[in-house]
């Protein structure tokens, strides 16, 4: 681990910590196990020696079992804020024996939005549903390789919410899409 410290100092790697919060403040819990996120997907591909696999993939979700897609989303989320103090987080359920985990949470305008990186229509969203059941939030985000769409979703517990299905190429516009969506939804 000491050799990795140089990467943290030069901001090439980031430890992304979980939060159990579904409302602001979504404070990272630094005593829990973090995810390691490279700040450059080219470096992560090189380190894992999967450059050919990634370049030859027809769908980014096929490359490296979808893990590179999470790295790309993390990198894009970083570009959306100029606040150095705003740390990225992912969500875990605060219950013993639970393995519910949402890939990222995005805090904007006093709201905590869950973000799942998934492939296809049939991808299970159990952790996202768990987050929504424990939250006041009425909007969630799935990032995928399919076209933009908004779905009306109902959890097994009966909570209804809107699921914004966002293609990878629009992740860099997440903040403006959420703002426009909330404005449109609030005025409807």
Backbone as ProteinMPNN parsed JSONL, in Angstrom:
{"seq_chain_A": "XXXXXXXXXXXXXXXXXXXXXXXXXXXXXXXXXXXXXXXXXXXXXXXXXXXXXXXXXXXXXXXXXXXXXXXXXXXXXXXXXXXXXXXXXXXXXXXXXXXXXXXXXXXXXXXXXXXXXXXXXXXXXXXXXXXXXXXXXXXXXXXXXXXXXXXXXXXXXXXXXXXXXXXXXXXXXXXXXXXXXXXXXXXX", "coords_chain_A": {"N_chain_A": [[0.809, -1.209, 0.0], [2.065, 1.294, 0.588], [3.326, 2.163, -1.805], [1.145, 2.924, -3.326], [0.377, 5.257, -2.158], [1.616, 7.465, -3.332], [0.083, 7.809, -5.615], [-2.342, 8.659, -4.509], [-1.581, 11.101, -3.414], [-0.885, 12.528, -5.71], [-3.322, 12.768, -6.814], [-4.315, 10.794, -8.522], [-5.57, 8.55, -7.734], [-8.452, 7.795, -5.792], [-9.995, 7.293, -2.685], [-13.157, 6.229, -2.269], [-15.647, 6.581, -0.066], [-18.262, 4.854, 1.747], [-21.662, 5.886, 2.466], [-24.355, 5.941, 4.762], [-26.458, 7.503, 4.685], [-29.532, 8.816, 3.43], [-30.397, 11.259, 3.045], [-29.398, 14.75, 3.018], [-26.92, 15.761, 5.364], [-24.884, 13.79, 3.27], [-22.671, 12.205, 4.503], [-19.418, 10.885, 4.162], [-18.459, 7.749, 5.504], [-15.711, 7.153, 7.049], [-14.694, 5.04, 8.472], [-15.552, 2.759, 7.393], [-15.255, 0.271, 4.75], [-13.71, 1.462, 1.844], [-14.165, 2.182, -1.73], [-11.849, 1.852, -4.356], [-10.995, 4.265, -6.608], [-9.82, 5.073, -9.723], [-8.645, 8.028, -11.221], [-8.343, 8.301, -13.867], [-9.345, 6.61, -16.611], [-7.815, 5.402, -18.552], [-5.415, 4.843, -17.231], [-6.315, 2.974, -15.334], [-7.101, 0.892, -16.998], [-4.65, 0.253, -18.129], [-3.192, -0.525, -15.834], [-4.614, -2.798, -15.11], [-4.177, -4.299, -17.285], [-5.957, -4.525, -19.484], [-6.377, -3.202, -21.87], [-6.767, -3.974, -24.601], [-9.073, -5.543, -24.408], [-10.955, -3.629, -23.539], [-10.877, -1.72, -25.619], [-11.765, -3.292, -27.717], [-14.357, -3.912, -27.065], [-17.821, -4.054, -27.735], [-19.801, -2.986, -26.231], [-19.558, -0.968, -23.419], [-20.243, -2.064, -21.003], [-19.601, -4.685, -21.305], [-16.913, -4.841, -21.013], [-14.421, -5.766, -18.817], [-16.128, -6.902, -16.961], [-18.069, -4.937, -16.509], [-16.972, -3.253, -14.63], [-15.279, -1.229, -15.476], [-17.032, 0.6, -16.449], [-18.148, 1.706, -14.124], [-15.895, 3.077, -13.231], [-15.604, 4.979, -15.262], [-17.954, 6.462, -14.92], [-17.486, 7.468, -12.339], [-15.312, 9.134, -12.887], [-16.529, 10.996, -14.593], [-18.434, 12.112, -12.851], [-16.784, 13.471, -11.123], [-16.004, 15.625, -12.673], [-18.149, 17.29, -12.588], [-18.278, 19.035, -10.473], [-16.829, 21.842, -8.86], [-16.03, 21.972, -6.349], [-13.656, 21.176, -4.146], [-13.945, 20.043, -1.708], [-16.195, 18.478, -1.9], [-16.854, 15.243, -1.744], [-17.054, 12.167, -3.467], [-19.433, 9.578, -2.913], [-20.648, 6.295, -2.109], [-23.606, 4.37, -1.499], [-24.528, 2.375, 1.277], [-26.565, -0.003, 2.911], [-27.475, 0.4, 6.253], [-27.533, -2.02, 7.963], [-27.09, -4.961, 9.721], [-25.754, -7.742, 8.055], [-26.865, -7.034, 5.649], [-26.399, -6.554, 2.17], [-26.872, -4.479, 0.484], [-26.008, -2.094, -1.872], [-25.52, 0.943, -3.437], [-24.148, 2.267, -6.348], [-23.197, 5.003, -6.552], [-23.834, 8.129, -4.863], [-25.339, 11.232, -5.478], [-25.199, 14.517, -4.534], [-27.243, 17.249, -4.705], [-28.698, 20.425, -4.721], [-29.774, 20.164, -2.072], [-30.665, 17.564, -2.129], [-30.345, 14.006, -2.193], [-29.359, 11.904, -4.582], [-29.667, 8.615, -5.724], [-27.418, 6.633, -7.662], [-27.121, 4.164, -10.016], [-25.031, 2.056, -11.878], [-25.647, 0.236, -14.576], [-26.449, -2.471, -16.876], [-28.614, -2.853, -19.639], [-32.222, -3.565, -19.841], [-33.1, -5.559, -18.156], [-31.565, -5.598, -15.903], [-31.075, -6.059, -12.472], [-32.303, -4.035, -9.869], [-32.205, -4.043, -7.086], [-30.77, -2.964, -4.864], [-30.99, -0.237, -5.373], [-33.751, 0.042, -5.124], [-33.958, -0.556, -2.408], [-32.599, 1.663, -1.306], [-34.402, 3.686, -2.132], [-36.694, 2.949, -0.712], [-35.938, 3.664, 1.839], [-35.755, 6.363, 1.776], [-36.719, 9.841, 1.292], [-36.658, 10.601, -1.229], [-37.781, 10.954, -4.616], [-36.794, 10.47, -7.044], [-34.529, 8.611, -8.977], [-31.431, 7.458, -10.453], [-30.322, 5.621, -13.232], [-27.48, 4.623, -14.875], [-26.573, 3.712, -18.054], [-26.067, 1.794, -21.133], [-28.064, 2.179, -22.915], [-30.714, 4.075, -24.643], [-31.792, 7.392, -23.515], [-34.334, 7.557, -21.1], [-37.298, 7.814, -19.102], [-38.682, 6.159, -16.45], [-41.599, 5.067, -14.699], [-41.516, 3.693, -11.598], [-42.091, 1.103, -9.199], [-41.409, 0.016, -5.984], [-41.029, -3.179, -4.277], [-42.112, -2.761, -1.818], [-44.004, -0.915, -2.351], [-43.395, 1.778, -2.826], [-43.416, 4.505, -5.005], [-41.493, 5.856, -7.657], [-39.562, 7.957, -9.878], [-37.464, 6.823, -12.417], [-34.632, 7.845, -13.873], [-33.166, 6.981, -16.779], [-30.089, 7.09, -17.931], [-27.917, 7.492, -20.622], [-24.429, 6.593, -20.969], [-22.971, 8.624, -22.31], [-24.203, 10.954, -21.504], [-23.636, 11.457, -18.856], [-21.983, 13.527, -18.017], [-23.697, 15.649, -18.053], [-25.38, 15.368, -15.973], [-26.053, 16.988, -13.689], [-27.428, 19.235, -14.82], [-29.502, 17.9, -16.135], [-30.879, 16.706, -13.984], [-31.678, 19.037, -12.636], [-33.336, 20.264, -14.561], [-35.211, 18.229, -14.858], [-36.332, 18.043, -12.259], [-37.454, 20.618, -12.084], [-39.35, 20.532, -14.158], [-40.887, 18.366, -13.265], [-41.796, 19.298, -10.768], [-43.438, 21.363, -11.591], [-45.429, 20.098, -12.91]], "CA_chain_A": [[0.0, 0.0, 0.0], [2.854, 2.524, 0.582], [3.587, 2.627, -3.165], [-0.073, 3.548, -3.833], [0.224, 6.57, -1.54], [2.028, 8.475, -4.32], [-1.052, 8.046, -6.5], [-3.317, 9.456, -3.77], [-1.035, 12.451, -3.285], [-0.943, 13.179, -7.024], [-4.738, 12.775, -7.177], [-4.619, 9.818, -9.563], [-6.454, 7.576, -7.092], [-9.277, 8.338, -4.715], [-10.774, 6.356, -1.89], [-14.547, 6.67, -2.202], [-16.197, 5.94, 1.126], [-19.72, 4.704, 1.749], [-22.514, 6.627, 3.379], [-25.621, 5.261, 5.041], [-27.466, 8.559, 4.643], [-30.361, 8.979, 2.238], [-30.695, 12.686, 3.029], [-28.215, 15.547, 3.313], [-25.641, 15.596, 4.672], [-24.471, 12.416, 2.941], [-21.289, 12.237, 4.974], [-18.681, 9.626, 4.008], [-18.111, 7.066, 6.752], [-14.328, 6.748, 6.773], [-14.328, 3.813, 9.2], [-16.036, 1.631, 6.592], [-14.415, -0.107, 3.615], [-13.928, 2.306, 0.668], [-13.873, 1.706, -3.08], [-10.698, 2.521, -4.949], [-11.372, 4.817, -7.904], [-8.772, 5.736, -10.494], [-9.16, 9.254, -11.804], [-8.119, 8.244, -15.308], [-9.691, 5.248, -17.022], [-6.683, 4.844, -19.294], [-4.487, 4.284, -16.247], [-6.872, 1.762, -14.734], [-7.032, -0.151, -18.03], [-3.241, -0.132, -18.237], [-2.811, -1.241, -14.613], [-5.272, -4.109, -15.131], [-3.764, -4.918, -18.548], [-7.158, -4.868, -20.245], [-6.566, -2.215, -22.921], [-7.331, -4.599, -25.803], [-10.45, -5.944, -24.099], [-11.792, -2.438, -23.481], [-10.957, -1.126, -26.952], [-12.495, -4.192, -28.599], [-15.717, -4.168, -26.573], [-18.918, -3.374, -28.437], [-20.557, -2.305, -25.187], [-18.66, -0.708, -22.293], [-20.621, -2.949, -19.904], [-18.975, -5.983, -21.547], [-15.489, -4.751, -20.682], [-13.978, -5.907, -17.432], [-17.348, -7.23, -16.219], [-18.796, -3.72, -16.175], [-16.296, -2.428, -13.62], [-14.708, -0.03, -16.097], [-18.136, 1.551, -16.562], [-18.202, 2.426, -12.846], [-14.752, 3.991, -13.213], [-15.918, 6.082, -16.179], [-18.972, 7.284, -14.264], [-16.808, 8.186, -11.249], [-14.507, 10.191, -13.497], [-17.453, 12.024, -15.078], [-19.028, 12.801, -11.702], [-15.769, 14.382, -10.597], [-15.949, 16.832, -13.506], [-19.367, 18.081, -12.418], [-18.205, 19.952, -9.338], [-15.557, 22.534, -8.665], [-15.796, 21.98, -4.908], [-12.68, 20.16, -3.761], [-14.425, 19.397, -0.484], [-17.291, 17.548, -2.191], [-16.333, 13.901, -1.999], [-18.011, 11.199, -3.983], [-19.783, 8.51, -1.976], [-21.62, 5.301, -2.528], [-24.517, 4.115, -0.393], [-24.711, 1.023, 1.793], [-27.627, -0.073, 3.906], [-26.946, 0.297, 7.609], [-28.197, -3.132, 8.644], [-26.212, -6.122, 9.801], [-26.067, -8.809, 7.114], [-27.366, -6.5, 4.384], [-25.36, -6.265, 1.189], [-27.387, -3.467, -0.435], [-25.017, -1.064, -2.183], [-25.784, 1.75, -4.622], [-22.821, 2.612, -6.856], [-22.827, 6.37, -6.164], [-24.9, 9.075, -4.546], [-25.037, 12.57, -5.973], [-25.88, 15.528, -3.733], [-27.504, 18.465, -5.482], [-29.863, 21.192, -4.264], [-30.26, 19.557, -0.824], [-31.236, 16.244, -2.403], [-29.388, 12.921, -2.391], [-29.836, 11.055, -5.672], [-28.926, 7.364, -5.901], [-26.992, 6.366, -9.04], [-26.684, 2.794, -10.298], [-24.439, 1.828, -13.195], [-26.164, -1.091, -14.942], [-26.619, -2.727, -18.304], [-29.856, -3.445, -20.119], [-33.517, -3.397, -19.175], [-33.352, -6.627, -17.194], [-30.64, -5.512, -14.768], [-31.772, -5.957, -11.187], [-32.052, -2.777, -9.166], [-32.634, -4.287, -5.701], [-30.142, -2.002, -3.945], [-31.603, 1.056, -5.653], [-35.076, -0.02, -4.503], [-33.731, -0.471, -0.965], [-32.321, 3.077, -1.035], [-35.628, 4.462, -2.308], [-37.597, 2.611, 0.396], [-35.446, 4.317, 3.056], [-35.496, 7.754, 1.426], [-37.826, 10.711, 0.875], [-36.387, 10.897, -2.633], [-38.74, 10.43, -5.592], [-36.079, 10.346, -8.318], [-33.289, 7.835, -8.95], [-30.738, 7.478, -11.747], [-29.588, 4.445, -13.714], [-26.607, 4.959, -15.999], [-26.49, 2.498, -18.862], [-25.672, 1.984, -22.531], [-29.294, 2.29, -23.709], [-31.141, 5.47, -24.81], [-32.403, 8.136, -22.417], [-35.748, 7.27, -20.849], [-37.747, 7.988, -17.722], [-39.653, 5.12, -16.119], [-42.323, 5.081, -13.427], [-41.128, 2.439, -10.958], [-42.678, 0.855, -7.885], [-40.646, -0.993, -5.246], [-41.832, -4.271, -3.716], [-42.808, -2.196, -0.655], [-45.049, -0.022, -2.841], [-42.976, 3.166, -3.032], [-43.315, 4.888, -6.409], [-40.485, 6.869, -7.964], [-39.174, 8.097, -11.282], [-36.118, 6.343, -12.701], [-34.027, 8.454, -15.057], [-32.209, 6.081, -17.421], [-29.184, 8.03, -18.583], [-26.803, 6.841, -21.324], [-23.096, 6.989, -20.51], [-22.495, 9.867, -22.912], [-24.853, 12.104, -20.877], [-23.291, 11.569, -17.43], [-21.416, 14.855, -17.809], [-24.807, 16.613, -17.989], [-26.278, 14.897, -14.917], [-26.552, 18.079, -12.852], [-28.434, 20.02, -15.54], [-30.655, 17.022, -16.39], [-31.639, 16.615, -12.732], [-32.284, 20.342, -12.368], [-34.436, 20.431, -15.51], [-36.211, 17.213, -14.543], [-37.02, 18.448, -11.03], [-38.259, 21.798, -12.4], [-40.483, 20.057, -14.953], [-41.699, 17.486, -12.42], [-42.433, 20.124, -9.741], [-44.45, 22.21, -12.219], [-46.426, 19.264, -13.616]], "C_chain_A": [[0.851, 1.272, 0.0], [3.128, 3.053, -0.828], [2.35, 3.274, -3.786], [-0.251, 4.965, -3.295], [0.607, 7.693, -2.502], [0.878, 8.811, -5.262], [-2.13, 8.878, -5.812], [-2.86, 10.907, -3.689], [-1.13, 13.204, -4.607], [-2.356, 13.189, -7.599], [-5.071, 11.859, -8.35], [-5.531, 8.711, -9.045], [-7.258, 8.288, -6.014], [-9.943, 7.18, -3.982], [-12.174, 6.944, -1.762], [-15.21, 5.872, -1.084], [-17.716, 5.829, 1.045], [-20.381, 5.704, 2.686], [-23.744, 5.77, 3.627], [-26.775, 6.252, 4.974], [-28.246, 8.525, 3.331], [-30.822, 10.427, 2.105], [-29.41, 13.444, 3.32], [-28.1, 15.729, 4.824], [-25.323, 14.11, 4.449], [-22.981, 12.32, 3.244], [-20.614, 10.887, 4.766], [-18.312, 9.051, 5.372], [-16.736, 6.429, 6.575], [-13.874, 5.524, 7.563], [-14.8, 2.562, 8.462], [-15.124, 1.421, 5.39], [-14.718, 0.762, 2.387], [-13.772, 1.522, -0.639], [-12.65, 2.479, -3.553], [-11.089, 2.967, -6.352], [-10.169, 5.505, -8.521], [-9.385, 6.963, -11.141], [-8.899, 9.345, -13.3], [-8.366, 6.808, -15.752], [-8.598, 4.608, -17.861], [-5.675, 4.203, -18.357], [-5.023, 2.998, -15.624], [-6.841, 0.611, -15.735], [-5.606, -0.664, -18.181], [-2.819, -0.974, -17.03], [-3.408, -2.652, -14.583], [-4.923, -4.908, -16.384], [-4.964, -5.397, -19.364], [-7.418, -3.882, -21.389], [-7.236, -2.817, -24.154], [-8.786, -4.994, -25.581], [-11.385, -4.743, -24.138], [-11.957, -1.834, -24.868], [-11.766, -1.984, -27.914], [-13.934, -4.441, -28.192], [-16.742, -3.384, -27.381], [-19.743, -2.543, -27.464], [-19.633, -2.162, -23.98], [-18.986, -1.618, -21.106], [-20.026, -4.345, -20.077], [-17.52, -6.0, -21.084], [-15.28, -4.87, -19.183], [-15.16, -6.115, -16.498], [-18.093, -5.983, -15.743], [-18.092, -2.801, -15.202], [-15.691, -1.167, -14.223], [-15.792, 1.037, -16.266], [-18.283, 2.355, -15.273], [-17.069, 3.44, -12.741], [-15.029, 5.215, -14.09], [-16.938, 7.02, -15.544], [-18.347, 8.089, -13.125], [-16.008, 9.364, -11.788], [-15.402, 11.329, -13.986], [-18.086, 12.801, -13.926], [-18.056, 13.807, -11.103], [-15.742, 15.693, -11.378], [-17.126, 17.767, -13.271], [-19.32, 19.062, -11.257], [-16.829, 20.604, -9.282], [-15.223, 22.632, -7.176], [-14.855, 20.838, -4.546], [-13.176, 19.379, -2.553], [-15.553, 18.394, -0.739], [-16.721, 16.206, -2.618], [-17.435, 13.021, -2.563], [-18.227, 10.121, -2.936], [-20.581, 7.449, -2.715], [-22.453, 4.971, -1.3], [-24.528, 2.641, -0.022], [-25.819, 1.071, 2.841], [-27.01, -0.329, 5.266], [-27.717, -0.765, 8.386], [-27.263, -4.324, 8.594], [-26.687, -7.212, 8.841], [-26.595, -8.328, 5.779], [-26.204, -6.249, 3.437], [-25.851, -5.272, 0.142], [-26.347, -2.367, -0.609], [-25.403, -0.38, -3.486], [-24.452, 2.344, -5.053], [-22.338, 3.999, -6.444], [-24.061, 7.096, -5.667], [-24.415, 10.45, -4.984], [-25.862, 13.562, -5.166], [-25.999, 16.796, -4.564], [-28.769, 19.124, -4.945], [-30.547, 20.538, -3.06], [-30.96, 18.215, -1.024], [-30.101, 15.242, -2.593], [-29.992, 11.967, -3.421], [-29.015, 9.768, -5.729], [-28.616, 7.143, -7.381], [-26.507, 4.927, -9.133], [-26.14, 2.736, -11.716], [-24.798, 0.39, -13.564], [-26.217, -1.237, -16.459], [-28.01, -3.286, -18.556], [-31.084, -3.211, -19.263], [-33.718, -4.397, -18.052], [-32.421, -6.596, -15.988], [-31.44, -5.317, -13.48], [-31.351, -4.677, -10.477], [-32.47, -2.899, -7.7], [-32.06, -3.26, -4.729], [-30.724, -0.612, -4.133], [-32.997, 1.117, -5.022], [-34.957, 0.088, -2.986], [-33.461, 0.974, -0.555], [-33.624, 3.872, -1.073], [-36.629, 4.18, -1.186], [-37.206, 3.319, 1.687], [-35.27, 5.827, 2.876], [-36.796, 8.511, 1.166], [-37.751, 10.987, -0.622], [-37.438, 10.253, -3.54], [-38.11, 10.243, -6.966], [-34.796, 9.565, -8.088], [-32.707, 7.823, -10.359], [-30.097, 6.119, -12.011], [-28.77, 4.92, -14.91], [-26.347, 3.665, -16.745], [-26.111, 2.815, -20.293], [-26.875, 2.064, -23.466], [-29.681, 3.77, -23.834], [-31.746, 6.071, -23.536], [-33.881, 7.757, -22.313], [-36.044, 7.576, -19.389], [-38.852, 6.966, -17.483], [-40.332, 5.429, -14.792], [-42.072, 3.718, -12.798], [-41.806, 2.338, -9.595], [-41.856, -0.24, -7.215], [-41.595, -2.085, -4.748], [-42.626, -3.799, -2.498], [-43.868, -1.169, -1.05], [-44.652, 1.428, -3.044], [-42.803, 3.426, -4.526], [-42.245, 5.957, -6.57], [-40.223, 6.896, -9.458], [-37.723, 7.653, -11.414], [-35.647, 6.984, -13.996], [-32.968, 7.487, -15.563], [-31.328, 6.934, -18.32], [-28.072, 7.283, -19.309], [-25.463, 7.404, -20.853], [-22.672, 8.349, -21.046], [-23.155, 11.111, -22.323], [-24.503, 12.285, -19.401], [-22.74, 12.957, -17.116], [-22.458, 15.958, -17.728], [-25.782, 16.282, -16.855], [-26.869, 16.04, -14.107], [-27.635, 18.883, -13.56], [-29.675, 19.18, -15.86], [-31.511, 16.905, -15.134], [-32.353, 17.928, -12.425], [-33.504, 20.556, -13.274], [-35.569, 19.445, -15.193], [-37.012, 17.615, -13.314], [-37.917, 19.663, -11.279], [-39.51, 21.388, -13.164], [-41.435, 19.245, -14.091], [-42.452, 18.298, -11.365], [-43.57, 20.966, -10.316], [-45.548, 21.403, -12.91], [-47.673, 19.072, -12.779]], "O_chain_A": [[0.398, 2.275, -0.551], [3.159, 4.267, -1.03], [2.487, 4.097, -4.691], [-0.945, 5.78, -3.902], [-0.012, 8.757, -2.488], [0.716, 9.964, -5.663], [-2.768, 9.712, -6.454], [-3.655, 11.828, -3.872], [-1.426, 14.399, -4.617], [-2.556, 13.579, -8.749], [-6.015, 12.127, -9.093], [-6.185, 8.019, -9.825], [-6.798, 9.256, -5.408], [-10.394, 6.213, -4.597], [-12.351, 8.03, -1.209], [-15.316, 4.648, -1.153], [-18.371, 6.614, 0.36], [-19.746, 6.281, 3.568], [-24.122, 4.961, 2.78], [-27.931, 5.884, 5.182], [-27.693, 8.245, 2.268], [-31.543, 10.777, 1.171], [-28.441, 12.864, 3.81], [-29.125, 15.841, 5.497], [-25.484, 13.289, 5.352], [-22.145, 12.351, 2.341], [-21.165, 9.855, 5.147], [-17.904, 9.78, 6.277], [-16.603, 5.33, 6.035], [-12.772, 5.024, 7.339], [-14.484, 1.441, 8.861], [-14.318, 2.288, 5.053], [-15.861, 0.799, 1.931], [-13.318, 0.378, -0.656], [-12.455, 3.636, -3.179], [-11.468, 2.145, -7.186], [-9.574, 6.402, -7.924], [-10.539, 6.926, -11.567], [-9.204, 10.361, -13.926], [-7.669, 5.893, -15.315], [-8.473, 3.384, -17.875], [-5.139, 3.136, -18.655], [-4.273, 2.045, -15.412], [-6.58, -0.529, -15.353], [-5.381, -1.863, -18.342], [-2.169, -2.008, -17.184], [-2.777, -3.587, -14.09], [-5.329, -6.062, -16.522], [-4.984, -6.521, -19.865], [-8.558, -3.741, -21.831], [-8.174, -2.231, -24.695], [-9.63, -4.803, -26.456], [-12.478, -4.82, -24.699], [-13.068, -1.472, -25.254], [-12.39, -1.456, -28.834], [-14.664, -5.122, -28.913], [-16.553, -2.203, -27.671], [-20.312, -1.517, -27.837], [-18.996, -3.131, -23.568], [-18.109, -1.913, -20.294], [-19.95, -5.11, -19.115], [-16.968, -7.062, -20.796], [-15.896, -4.155, -18.392], [-15.195, -5.58, -15.39], [-18.688, -5.996, -14.665], [-18.552, -1.684, -14.963], [-15.601, -0.142, -13.547], [-15.503, 2.234, -16.23], [-18.518, 3.563, -15.325], [-17.261, 4.538, -12.219], [-14.726, 6.345, -13.707], [-16.796, 8.241, -15.626], [-18.652, 9.271, -12.966], [-16.027, 10.454, -11.217], [-15.066, 12.5, -13.811], [-18.254, 14.016, -14.018], [-18.462, 14.87, -10.633], [-15.484, 16.752, -10.807], [-17.1, 18.917, -13.71], [-20.251, 19.849, -11.084], [-15.812, 19.994, -9.614], [-14.257, 23.291, -6.79], [-15.226, 19.667, -4.633], [-12.865, 18.199, -2.394], [-15.836, 17.553, 0.114], [-16.179, 16.061, -3.713], [-18.598, 13.128, -2.176], [-17.322, 9.792, -2.168], [-21.114, 7.684, -3.799], [-22.042, 5.264, -0.177], [-24.536, 1.769, -0.89], [-25.981, 2.061, 3.555], [-26.126, -1.174, 5.411], [-28.448, -0.464, 9.33], [-26.714, -4.653, 7.542], [-27.868, -7.56, 8.815], [-26.76, -9.13, 4.86], [-25.144, -5.784, 3.857], [-25.314, -5.223, -0.964], [-25.866, -1.786, 0.363], [-25.589, -1.035, -4.512], [-23.706, 2.866, -4.224], [-21.189, 4.155, -6.03], [-25.189, 6.734, -6.002], [-23.234, 10.779, -4.871], [-27.088, 13.459, -5.118], [-25.011, 17.341, -5.055], [-29.786, 18.461, -4.74], [-31.768, 20.384, -3.045], [-31.751, 17.788, -0.184], [-29.03, 15.588, -3.092], [-31.001, 11.311, -3.163], [-27.786, 9.828, -5.778], [-29.444, 7.428, -8.246], [-25.593, 4.522, -8.415], [-26.725, 3.302, -12.639], [-24.315, -0.556, -12.944], [-26.056, -0.275, -17.209], [-28.517, -4.094, -17.777], [-31.005, -2.732, -18.132], [-34.434, -4.113, -17.092], [-32.486, -7.483, -15.137], [-32.364, -4.506, -13.424], [-30.18, -4.298, -10.493], [-33.027, -1.957, -7.135], [-32.777, -2.745, -3.871], [-30.93, 0.113, -3.16], [-33.373, 2.139, -4.449], [-35.773, 0.753, -2.348], [-34.025, 1.459, 0.426], [-33.916, 4.64, -0.156], [-37.34, 5.088, -0.756], [-38.059, 3.551, 2.544], [-34.696, 6.491, 3.74], [-37.831, 7.916, 0.862], [-38.681, 11.545, -1.205], [-37.92, 9.153, -3.269], [-38.793, 9.903, -7.931], [-34.066, 9.817, -7.13], [-33.393, 8.136, -11.332], [-29.43, 5.545, -11.15], [-29.298, 5.536, -15.836], [-25.956, 2.656, -16.158], [-25.861, 3.972, -20.632], [-26.712, 2.021, -24.685], [-29.056, 4.626, -23.208], [-32.15, 5.358, -22.618], [-34.58, 7.651, -23.321], [-35.144, 7.592, -18.549], [-39.834, 6.915, -18.222], [-39.718, 5.981, -13.88], [-42.383, 2.692, -13.403], [-42.062, 3.343, -8.931], [-41.63, -1.299, -7.801], [-42.815, -1.928, -4.795], [-43.676, -4.356, -2.178], [-44.552, -0.616, -0.188], [-45.501, 2.244, -3.404], [-42.132, 2.667, -5.225], [-42.105, 6.847, -5.731], [-40.606, 5.989, -10.197], [-36.864, 8.053, -10.629], [-36.18, 6.712, -15.072], [-31.992, 7.204, -14.868], [-31.778, 7.436, -19.35], [-27.348, 6.511, -18.681], [-25.379, 8.545, -20.398], [-22.077, 9.144, -20.318], [-22.716, 12.225, -22.61], [-25.032, 13.192, -18.758], [-23.012, 13.5, -16.045], [-22.132, 17.089, -17.371], [-26.875, 16.845, -16.785], [-28.075, 16.057, -13.862], [-28.664, 19.185, -12.956], [-30.788, 19.706, -15.854], [-32.736, 16.993, -15.209], [-33.508, 17.923, -11.999], [-34.566, 20.974, -12.813], [-36.746, 19.801, -15.258], [-38.241, 17.538, -13.323], [-39.023, 19.731, -10.743], [-40.609, 21.847, -12.851], [-42.651, 19.414, -14.174], [-43.62, 18.021, -11.093], [-44.547, 21.253, -9.625], [-46.498, 21.98, -13.438], [-48.61, 18.402, -13.213]]}, "name": "protein", "num_of_chains": 1, "seq": "XXXXXXXXXXXXXXXXXXXXXXXXXXXXXXXXXXXXXXXXXXXXXXXXXXXXXXXXXXXXXXXXXXXXXXXXXXXXXXXXXXXXXXXXXXXXXXXXXXXXXXXXXXXXXXXXXXXXXXXXXXXXXXXXXXXXXXXXXXXXXXXXXXXXXXXXXXXXXXXXXXXXXXXXXXXXXXXXXXXXXXXXXXXX"}
